[in-house]
Amino acid sequence: MIVAGVRWYVSGFIVAPNQLVRERPFIAHNVEMTRRAYALDRIETHAFPADTGIEAVEPAKNQTTLENIRLWDWRALQDTLRQIQEIRTYYDFPGIDIDRYQIGGSVRQMMLATRELNVEKLPQSSRNWINEKLIYTHGYGVTMNPVNGFTPEGLPTLVLSNMPIQSTIPGLTVTRPEIYFGELTNTDVYVKTRQKEFNYPQGDANNLNLVPGQWRHSAGRLAPPYADRARSRRSSKLPFSDDVNSESRLLMRRRLSERVQELAPFLTLDPDPYVVVGEDGRLHWLMDAFTTSDSYPYARRYTLGNDRINYIRNSVKVLIDAYTGETTFYVFDTHDPVIAAYRAVFPGLFTDAAAMPAAVRKHVRYPELLLNVQAAVYGLYHMTNPMCSTTGRICGVWPRKWLRPINANRSWNQTSF
């Protein structure tokens, strides 16, 4: 009772009559530290010299912009690709990625989709251990089309398509189209076995590996020797298989999110990795990873997924080879103290950003998740004057209770301000 009385007295007779004066230092700390916690203090404001003359809308002077206006909706494109490029029912396009590529001497926005194998869609008569573990082991290739390209029939103008992959752009090729690690690959498989692996359908026949055991894949762990197979919990069929030998490899944790989370469970992952076609023709996945905390002093907390955070940095870009599964963590924010601490604990896990291949680094981008986070915070914390931060209306902005919450299905759900 005494504590409650003291609280009531302080609030009613000391704070309330002089609220702005009493709370101003604390509000100033909150504004400054929140802006630091979400990297808003790095934002630079530049005046935009808008051209209102007729020349500003002349098509001839805006070709770069017009060539990159996205006309294809990703949902419509995904449905179209499933009709014209799946080829077989057991393939699927789990998502559409948008990236930039050098096409014809200029940078163009392109839409890409990986053709992954979904074993759940195999015919029921083909659902057996040999098919699922030894033969149907990987997806095959990608499609690529400009964001605003249409054929006379209304279909996307595909520059990469079909199986084997065909390209309409000189120099743009895929030399290693097999996708052993992706967004749908959630089962273990054995490679380098005596069975010929399925590559892609070819008419009434199938394209298979030509020479069993010659498939050059260095990833994965060695299949257990015969004495250990009986103790293997992964399959009751393994001890009796003559196809798995001492050269075979077991590929595990092939789904991208699971693979990265297993290696670095302390990082928060962007839910939407995107595929990159390298200049060498190999397929890679890029995934943004974040360091977060809920203990940054004086900073306001927001909801990210199931967590409450008040600090975030996009410190790491993760590169995964779609063929071998090789996973590399590149550190892009060396000023982040959290990632510096993790690098000290796991020195062999992280690599400097400068070591990322230049051809892949061209495809690094600002993550949408971080942009949504910062936009939500910036809606209130673009004001640095404590008076504005508390009253809002005095400075010509909406009061805090009128700000609309963010509701991004992918990653962000800001519940309150």
Secondary structure as GFF3:
##gff-version 3
##sequence-region A 1 417
A	DSSP	alpha_helix	2	9	.	.	.	ID=ss1
A	DSSP	pi_helix	10	15	.	.	.	ID=ss2
A	DSSP	three_ten_helix	16	18	.	.	.	ID=ss3
A	DSSP	alpha_helix	19	37	.	.	.	ID=ss4
A	DSSP	three_ten_helix	40	42	.	.	.	ID=ss5
A	DSSP	three_ten_helix	54	57	.	.	.	ID=ss6
A	DSSP	three_ten_helix	59	61	.	.	.	ID=ss7
A	DSSP	alpha_helix	63	66	.	.	.	ID=ss8
A	DSSP	alpha_helix	74	84	.	.	.	ID=ss9
A	DSSP	beta_strand	91	92	.	.	.	ID=ss10
A	DSSP	beta_strand	97	103	.	.	.	ID=ss11
A	DSSP	beta_strand	106	114	.	.	.	ID=ss12
A	DSSP	beta_strand	116	117	.	.	.	ID=ss13
A	DSSP	three_ten_helix	119	121	.	.	.	ID=ss14
A	DSSP	three_ten_helix	124	126	.	.	.	ID=ss15
A	DSSP	alpha_helix	129	130	.	.	.	ID=ss16
A	DSSP	pi_helix	131	135	.	.	.	ID=ss17
A	DSSP	beta_strand	139	140	.	.	.	ID=ss18
A	DSSP	beta_strand	142	146	.	.	.	ID=ss19
A	DSSP	beta_strand	160	161	.	.	.	ID=ss20
A	DSSP	beta_strand	166	167	.	.	.	ID=ss21
A	DSSP	beta_strand	178	179	.	.	.	ID=ss22
A	DSSP	beta_strand	189	191	.	.	.	ID=ss23
A	DSSP	beta_strand	198	202	.	.	.	ID=ss24
A	DSSP	beta_strand	205	208	.	.	.	ID=ss25
A	DSSP	beta_strand	221	222	.	.	.	ID=ss26
A	DSSP	alpha_helix	226	229	.	.	.	ID=ss27
A	DSSP	three_ten_helix	238	240	.	.	.	ID=ss28
A	DSSP	beta_strand	249	251	.	.	.	ID=ss29
A	DSSP	alpha_helix	256	263	.	.	.	ID=ss30
A	DSSP	beta_strand	268	269	.	.	.	ID=ss31
A	DSSP	beta_strand	274	277	.	.	.	ID=ss32
A	DSSP	beta_strand	283	293	.	.	.	ID=ss33
A	DSSP	beta_strand	302	304	.	.	.	ID=ss34
A	DSSP	beta_strand	307	309	.	.	.	ID=ss35
A	DSSP	beta_strand	311	321	.	.	.	ID=ss36
A	DSSP	beta_strand	327	331	.	.	.	ID=ss37
A	DSSP	alpha_helix	337	345	.	.	.	ID=ss38
A	DSSP	beta_strand	350	352	.	.	.	ID=ss39
A	DSSP	three_ten_helix	353	355	.	.	.	ID=ss40
A	DSSP	alpha_helix	358	361	.	.	.	ID=ss41
A	DSSP	alpha_helix	368	381	.	.	.	ID=ss42
A	DSSP	alpha_helix	386	391	.	.	.	ID=ss43
A	DSSP	three_ten_helix	393	395	.	.	.	ID=ss44
A	DSSP	three_ten_helix	400	402	.	.	.	ID=ss45
###
